[in-house]
Amino acid sequence: YLFKHAGFRLKYLQHYLNFFTYRHNQLILADSKNKKEQLKAKNDLITDLYKRIQKSTKQVNYQTFLNDKGITDILEKHR
């Protein structure tokens, strides 16, 4: 399943497995009987993930983004 996705990296394998386990468990707990309930369960899963991401601490802010060497090179070339 993982290898059909573009951008798959072996070093992130544990993160992929964690996500698929989370997704599988959430969909099992939803116990959906039809497509409408399955769609609602998937939407709830996305909402839950979004809330978790909002609560997490970010390591990149605007200033560190601008100070990134790759970003400064791009910005300097387009002046």
Buried (B, 14 or more C-beta within 10 A) or exposed (E): EEEEEEEEEEEEEEEBEEEEEBBEEBBEEBEBEEEEEEEEBBEBBEEEBEEEEEEEEEEEEEEEEEEEEEEEEEEEEEE
